[in-house]
């Protein structure tokens, strides 16, 4: 349902939604026009994901995405958004070296790009320490466990996590540690539904699922995936709400045909002078041409 007010969504509002068992809707955005549409459609959280590296910039994975690229796209999104909470992904190696570097980079998303929060993958001791530093700096943090795409070099492939007992216990423990560290919400990516359900029931903060089943407090999808704009990428959890590639190509092919056949632009898509001005312009231009030819 589309919101009718312009009230900015806050973190306490999301916590209340969990308490009331109201689902939280999250979607990615990377530019002004799509962020504006998503915001007006009533999405609760807009994630400027480092997935932009793959679906917008053409990288093979999320690892090459830079701080400057993320800041650039986050600024475009926040200019458009009036209601949704905007969360910016901290890209690979922007928070891995030290808490000081992590805080400095996170602060740029808040101060320069006007994001409402940042998202960090993983729950290593160093990440937990960084989150405590970010709490001191009053920078809200969304956590992320399960399949963490920035760990693709270690994982070897994008696959479901937590399918055996030891993995499931580790992911549950990470979720609990992240909640204690102070994250305001937690993304659960590509884990079994049963594990996601247990984590969701155990935590007091909202869980946002992506490939984690329907029992999470909310769901997130990559915009380009759900609009059918990504080629050769079809994870099991993605539902395509539009055949975007076909529709976009169909429209562009029609444009190509009409230009080649001189059907576009037609009279309705052209500017015109009034009759008097047109006649005068033709006379003056004709005279000018004749004078040029004489010279």
C-alpha positions in Angstrom: 0.0 0.0 0.0 1.4 3.4 -0.9 2.0 5.7 2.0 0.0 9.0 2.0 2.2 10.9 4.4 5.7 12.3 4.1 6.8 11.1 7.5 10.4 9.9 7.5 10.9 6.3 8.6 13.1 5.8 11.6 14.8 2.9 13.3 12.4 2.9 16.3 9.6 2.7 13.7 11.1 -0.5 12.3 11.5 -1.9 15.8 7.8 -1.3 16.4 6.9 -3.0 13.2 8.7 -6.1 14.4 6.8 -5.9 17.7 3.5 -5.7 15.8 4.5 -8.5 13.5 4.2 -6.1 10.5 6.5 -7.0 7.6 9.3 -4.6 6.6 9.9 -4.1 2.9 13.4 -3.4 1.6 14.6 -2.9 -2.0 17.9 -1.7 -3.5 18.3 1.5 -5.5 21.3 3.1 -7.1 20.0 6.3 -8.9 17.6 9.2 -8.5 14.6 8.3 -10.6 14.3 4.7 -9.4 14.8 5.7 -5.8 12.0 8.2 -6.2 9.7 5.6 -7.6 10.6 3.0 -4.9 10.1 5.6 -2.2 6.7 6.6 -3.5 5.7 3.0 -3.7 5.9 2.6 0.1 9.1 0.7 0.6 10.4 1.0 4.2 14.1 0.7 3.6 16.1 1.5 0.5 19.5 -0.2 0.4 22.2 1.3 -1.8 23.9 -2.1 -2.1 27.3 -2.8 -3.3 25.4 -5.1 -5.7 25.5 -2.0 -7.9 29.0 -3.3 -8.9 27.3 -6.2 -10.7 24.0 -4.9 -11.9 24.9 -1.4 -12.8 28.7 -1.2 -13.3 29.3 -4.6 -14.9 31.8 -6.0 -12.4 31.9 -9.8 -12.0 31.3 -9.5 -8.3 31.0 -6.9 -5.6 34.7 -6.7 -4.6 35.9 -4.0 -7.1 33.3 -1.5 -5.9 35.0 1.6 -4.4 34.0 4.1 -1.7 33.7 6.9 -4.3 31.4 4.8 -6.4 29.2 4.0 -3.4 29.1 7.6 -2.3 28.3 8.8 -5.8 25.2 6.5 -6.0 24.1 7.0 -2.4 24.0 10.8 -2.9 21.8 10.3 -6.0 19.4 8.1 -4.0 19.2 10.3 -0.9 18.3 13.3 -3.1 15.2 11.5 -4.2 14.0 9.9 -1.0 11.5 11.5 1.3 10.2 8.7 3.5 12.3 5.5 3.4 15.3 4.8 5.6 18.4 4.8 3.4 21.1 2.3 4.2 24.4 2.3 2.4 26.6 -0.8 1.9 30.2 -0.3 3.0 32.2 -1.7 0.2 35.0 -4.3 0.4 38.1 -3.1 2.3 36.4 0.2 3.4 36.2 -1.1 7.0 38.6 -4.1 7.2 41.9 -2.3 8.1 41.1 -0.7 11.5 38.1 0.7 13.4 39.4 4.2 12.8 39.4 3.7 9.0 36.0 2.1 9.2 34.4 4.9 11.3 35.9 7.5 9.0 34.5 5.8 5.9 31.1 5.2 7.5 31.0 8.9 8.5 31.3 9.9 4.9 28.1 8.0 4.1 26.3 9.9 6.8 27.8 13.4 6.4 28.5 13.6 2.6 25.9 11.2 1.1 23.2 11.8 3.8 22.5 8.1 4.3 20.6 7.1 7.5 22.7 4.1 8.3 25.4 1.8 6.9 25.5 -2.0 6.4 28.5 -4.2 7.2 29.0 -7.9 6.4 30.2 -10.5 8.9 30.6 -10.9 12.6 34.3 -11.4 13.2 35.8 -10.0 16.4 37.2 -7.1 14.4 33.7 -6.4 12.9 32.1 -6.5 16.4 34.7 -4.0 17.7 34.1 -1.7 14.7 30.4 -1.8 15.4 31.0 -0.6 19.0 33.1 2.3 17.6 30.3 3.2 15.2 27.9 3.1 18.1 30.1 5.6 19.9 30.1 7.8 16.7 26.3 7.5 16.6 26.3 5.8 13.2 23.5 3.2 13.0 24.6 -0.2 11.6 22.7 -3.0 9.8 24.4 -6.4 10.1 24.6 -9.1 7.5 25.2 -12.9 8.1 24.8 -16.1 6.2 26.1 -15.7 2.6 28.3 -12.6 2.7 29.2 -11.7 -0.9 32.3 -9.9 0.0 33.7 -13.2 1.2 33.3 -14.8 -2.2 37.1 -15.5 -2.5 36.9 -17.6 0.7 33.5 -19.2 -0.1 34.4 -20.0 -3.7 30.9 -19.7 -4.9 27.5 -18.2 -4.0 25.8 -21.0 -2.1 23.4 -21.6 0.7 25.0 -21.3 4.2 24.0 -23.0 7.4 22.9 -26.3 5.9 24.8 -28.4 8.5 24.7 -28.2 12.3 28.0 -26.5 12.8 27.4 -23.8 10.2 23.9 -23.2 11.6 25.2 -22.8 15.2 27.9 -20.4 14.0 25.4 -18.2 12.1 23.1 -18.2 15.1 25.9 -17.2 17.4 27.0 -14.4 14.9 23.5 -13.1 14.9 23.3 -12.9 18.7 26.7 -11.3 18.9 25.8 -8.7 16.3 22.6 -7.8 18.3 24.6 -7.4 21.5 27.1 -5.2 19.6 24.3 -2.9 18.7 23.1 -3.4 15.1 19.6 -2.2 14.6 18.6 -4.9 12.1 20.2 -8.0 10.5 20.2 -9.2 6.9 20.0 -13.0 6.7 21.1 -14.1 3.2 20.8 -17.6 1.7 20.2 -19.7 4.7 17.6 -22.4 5.4 14.1 -21.2 6.3 14.2 -23.1 9.6 17.4 -21.4 10.7 16.1 -18.0 9.7 12.9 -18.6 11.7 14.9 -19.5 14.8 17.1 -16.4 14.5 14.1 -14.2 13.9 12.3 -15.5 17.0 15.5 -15.2 19.1 16.4 -11.6 18.2 14.6 -8.5 19.4 15.8 -6.6 16.3 14.3 -7.1 12.9 15.6 -9.7 10.5 15.6 -9.0 6.8 15.7 -12.0 4.6 17.0 -12.6 1.1 16.8 -16.2 0.3 16.0 -17.0 3.9 12.3 -17.9 3.7 9.1 -16.1 4.7 9.5 -16.1 8.5 11.9 -13.1 8.6 10.6 -9.8 9.8 11.2 -8.3 6.3 12.4 -9.1 2.8 15.0 -7.5 0.5 15.6 -8.0 -3.2 17.9 -6.4 -5.7 15.8 -4.1 -7.9 17.3 -5.3 -11.2 16.7 -9.0 -10.2 13.0 -8.5 -9.4 12.4 -6.4 -12.5 14.0 -9.0 -14.7 16.8 -6.8 -15.9 19.8 -9.0 -15.0 21.0 -11.5 -17.5 21.9 -15.1 -16.6 21.3 -14.6 -12.9 18.3 -16.4 -11.4 18.8 -17.5 -7.7 16.0 -19.7 -6.4 14.8 -17.0 -4.1 14.3 -14.3 -6.8 10.8 -13.7 -8.0 10.7 -11.7 -11.2 7.8 -9.2 -11.1 8.5 -7.9 -14.6 10.2 -9.2 -17.7 12.3 -6.1 -17.9 14.8 -7.2 -20.4 12.1 -8.1 -22.9 10.1 -5.0 -22.4 13.1 -2.7 -22.5 14.4 -4.4 -25.7 11.0 -4.3 -27.3 10.7 -0.5 -26.7 14.2 0.2 -28.0 13.7 -2.0 -31.1 10.6 -0.1 -31.9 12.5 3.2 -31.5 15.2 1.9 -33.9 12.6 0.9 -36.5 10.8 4.2 -36.3 13.9 6.3 -36.7 15.1 4.2 -39.6 11.7 4.5 -41.3 11.4 8.2 -40.6 8.4 7.6 -38.4 10.0 9.4 -35.5 10.0 12.2 -34.8 6.6 13.0 -36.4 4.7 16.3 -36.4 3.5 15.8 -32.8 7.1 15.5 -31.6 8.5 18.5 -33.4 8.6 22.2 -32.6 7.1 24.7 -35.0 7.1 28.4 -35.7 3.8 30.2 -36.2 2.8 30.8 -39.8 3.9 34.5 -40.0 7.3 33.8 -38.3 7.9 30.7 -40.5 7.3 32.7 -43.7 9.6 35.5 -42.5 12.3 33.1 -41.5 12.2 31.3 -44.8 12.5 34.7 -46.7 15.4 35.9 -44.6 17.3 32.6 -44.8 16.7 32.5 -48.6 18.1 36.0 -48.9 21.1 35.1 -46.7 21.9 32.1 -48.8 21.6 34.1 -52.1 24.0 36.7 -50.7 26.4 34.1 -49.6 26.4 32.5 -53.1 27.0 35.9 -54.7 30.0 36.5 -52.5 
